[in-house]
C-alpha cells in the first residue's frame, strides 16, 4: 500500500512539470500533504501514538490544509492564476521540464540502488531526492515569487519524506523536520511573504533588484 | 547553570515586551549581557568537567562564547546610541531588544550543542531572529534584503538538513541512534564514505549562507548592508563564527577517516573561489558597508582555506576568526558614526578625518589591522596560513591567493584613504561625532587585536590547542 502512495507522490512531481495553473500547483501541494500523512502512517509504525498524532497533525492539517488555503488566498489577492499570463515567463518549456524530471528520477533511482543498505528504502529515497532537486530547478527557472514559495514547499515535502524514511530509528529527525516546516510556515509565509505581497504589487522577482553593487 | 541562563534570557526578553520605558529595556539587555559573560566564565572554569545533556561543549565553544559575550555587549551599547539618534518608536526598540536576546541565545546554542540535529535547530533560530533584527528600519529596500535573506537561508538550511539526514543514514548503518559528535567521532572509521561525502557537500553548501562563502554569500552581503550597523557587526563576527563551527564540527568528526583528503580539496576549492569572488565584487563596490561585508567574505574564504591545511591550519583558522571578529565589529561600529555624520555610506563620501579625527584614526587603524598588517593579530594568523600552504606545497595556490589579496588590499586601502583624507565635499554637523563611550569601546577592540598580535596570549592558544 505504501508503494502506491510513494508512486502517487512521484506522479505529483511530474504533474508540477506539465501544469501551468497556479491553482493546480497549490492543490498538488495539498495532495502531497495528504500523501505524506498516509506514508508516515504506514511507515512510522514503531513510533509512539503521541508522536504519530503529532506527525499526523503536521502533515494532514499543516501541509494538507493550512498552507494550501493560505497560498490560495495570496494567489487570489495578487491575481496570480496562470503562468502563461506572467510578465516574467518561465525559462524552460514544459516538454523540457518533464524531460528533466524524468532524467532526475532515473538518476536518483540509480543513486538509491548504488547506496542501498538495510536502513534505506530506495523508493522513498529516490522520490524524496527527486522532489528536492526538482524544487531547486523550479526556483531557478521561475521568476515569480509565489512560484518560488511553492517550489520551496516541494523541497520541504521532499525533505519530510526523507525524514520519514529513517524516522523509525531516529524520531528526532522527524521532529526536526516538523520544526523546519513550522519555521518556514510562520516566518517565510506568515510574516515576510505577506509583507512583500503588501508592499510590492508586481509578482515578479525582478522587482527585488534594488540591492546590488 | 545552562538552564538558568536560558530562563534569564526568557525573563529578560519577556519583560521587555511588557515595558514602555526604553531605558529600562536597554538596562535589561545589559543585564542579560552581564549574565551571558558570567555564564561564559563559568563554562571556562568548568571546562572538561561539566556534563550536560545535549550540550557537551569544548574549548572552541568557550572561545566563541567569550567573543559573543563581549561583542554582544558592545553592540548593545552602540544600538542604544543608534536608536536614540534615529528616535525609533518604543515598539521597534521592544521588538529589537527582545529578539536580540533570542539571537544571542541561538548563537550560544550553536556553540554549545553536542548533537548535529540540535546545532541545526539553533542555526535555524539564528535565521528567525536575525531576519527580525535586519528588518529594523521597515523600508522597502530592507524588506527586499530580508526577503532574500529569509528565502535563501530557508533553502540553504533545508539543504543542510538533507546533509544531516544523509549522515543519519550512515550513522544507522553502524548502529547509532543519535547524532552526537562524540558517538559519530568514535564510529567515524566504520561509516560509509559515500554517504559521508554527500552529507558533507550538503552541509557545506547549506551553512555557507551563515559564513558568507561560496555559493550562498550574496544574501549575507545584502543583509549586512541594510541591517543597523551593530547587527551588521554581529553578522560579520559571531554569526560567521557560528556558520564556521557548523562546518568544523563535521570536519572534526571525520578528519581521521578516508574522506579527509577529499574534504580538504573541497574546502580548498570553496575557500579560493570565495576569495576570488570577494576580490571581484570589491572592484565594483559602491558603499563602505558593503566593502567591509565583502572583506568579511574574504576572511571567511581564508579561514576555509586554513581549515583544509591540517592541524597548523586549524590553529590559524581559529586565531583568524578570533581576531577578525574583534577588528571587523570595531570597523562596523565606526561605519555607524560615518553614517550618522554623512547620512549614508556611499563611496563618494570624503574628508572623514577632518570631520571626526578620532573616528578617522580608529577607522584607519582598524582597516590596516583587517588587511593583516603588523602588529595586527591577523598578521600572525595569515602568516600561519601561508606557512601551512607552503608546507603543503601549494605553490601555485599561494601565488593566486596573494594576487587576490593584493587586489583586495589595494581597493580597500584606496577607498579608505579617499574617505579619510580627500577634501570634504559637503558641510557636516560636528555634534554628531562619536560619543566617548563609543570611541573607547572601539579603541579597546582595535587595541585587543594589536595586543594579541604583539603578545602571545597563552589562554587563547591553550583554548584553541585543546580543541584541535
Interface residues (C-beta under 8 A of the other chain):
Chain A: X114 X115 X117 X118 X119 X120 X132 X136 X139 X148 X152 X155 X156 X159 X162 X163 X166 X169 X170 X172 X173 X176 X177 X179 X180 X183 X184 X187 X188 X192 X193 X195 X196 X199 X200 X208 X210 X211 X213
Chain B: X117 X120 X121 X124 X127 X128 X131 X135 X140 X141 X143 X144 X145 X146 X147 X148 X150 X151 X154 X155 X157 X158 X159 X161 X162 X164 X165 X168 X169 X172 X173 X177 X178 X179 X192 X194 X195 X222 X225 X226 X281 X284 X285 X286 X290
